[in-house]
């Protein structure tokens, strides 16, 4: 009796988990479709690029399959379709990401948002120093060491960075400390290129 009840509970738990996964998957697809619709309306080049990439890759796989013949042709064409769809999806992701960064650039807290969405093993502490004008310094810890990221007016951020760098140096000793100012001026790093800039730093730890 107890065994029967246990099996029933296990079966119910599995069914509930399956239903939850199905609902989450449906929600992700819905969100992705909404994001695509928004991006398509804002980015007139999105569809031509996606369709062009898909058609080009499928056409190349068909041509290669026809020349190869036999079983290779049968496998190359479906592979080309899958690869074409994947490349089209990557193009959508890249252009959507650029659009998001373009909208966020110049807004207070944009650097903190970008840092919180970093891929990889980074420890981010937002707003370790700030001014009343919404200038801020954020601390990032990773393989390069400690990176201090400043956003706001460069004239106010640079002294803030220097002060925080001095304070941090007393705590971390010989660990390398880097400082970055977000912006489009000379020696500054654009928001859209922040993640790439951080990943290119030498791995010291």
PyMOL commands that set and color helices and strands:
alter all, ss='L'
color gray80, all
select helices_A, chain A and resi 2-42+46-68+70-104+110-116+154-172+191-199
alter helices_A, ss='H'
color red, helices_A
select strands_A, chain A and resi 123-130+136-142+145-151+177-181
alter strands_A, ss='S'
color yellow, strands_A
deselect
rebuild
show_as cartoon
